[in-house]
Amino acid sequence: MSTNAYETGRIGLLLIDTVNELFAEGGKGYLEFKEEFDRIGTFANIKRLLTGARAQEFPVFFAPMSYTESDYTTWKHLSGIHQEMYDNRMFEAGSWGAQFHPELSPEPNEVVISPHKNIDVMANTDLDVQLRQHNVEYLAIGGMIGTMCVESTARSAMERGYHVTTITDATAAAGGRAAYDAMVLRYPLISHATFSVDEFLAATREAKG
């Protein structure tokens, strides 16, 4: 579903948390999502999305999550998801788990956003200024987790005036198939377009003529 066409030269792709912790065997969150990754085809779809974005030459932004020892030991108020991550010391700064997956990593000319510690990547990072500096108005979002970081960032970007595209098969939900189905129903309410990877890349190619 889309409400208006894309404007060539103003499209950008944001990939959230494409790191070993979630996408590599041995990552602390991998097994939680493996079944849904396999069902949806998440990993292959993100790779195809990234390849397509690069081929069409619009900027790609990578948003990693990481926590320091100080974060783990001094935060006063922990949400449920933070408690889970802190108890398991997930996304530990400098660790293998917090590194980008080799097949979902930025190239030298692509932007790595400062590490986010909250669910909304727009909160307390340089994402907004990086998008504006790269002339991005039409922002497509993929990565993880679909019901948390992706959804929260999409809401925040929409409220800041960006045209937001959510991509249903380049993510997965915490909570399995039922949570995923509910998420997909919400996405059109907080986005200006909700597409599959192939639909999105076709729409951006069409915008280029």
Secondary structure, DSSP 8 states (H G I E B T S, - for coil): -BSS---TT-EEEEEE--BHHHHSTT-TTHHHHHHHHHHHTHHHHHHHHHHHHHHTT--EEEE-B-B-HHHHHH-S---HHHHHHHHTTTTBTTSSTTSB-GGG---TTSEE---B-SSSTTTTSSHHHHHHHTT--EEEEEES-IIIIIHHHHHHHHHTT-EEEEETTS---TTHHHHHHHHHHHHHHH-SEEE-HHHHHHHHHHHH-
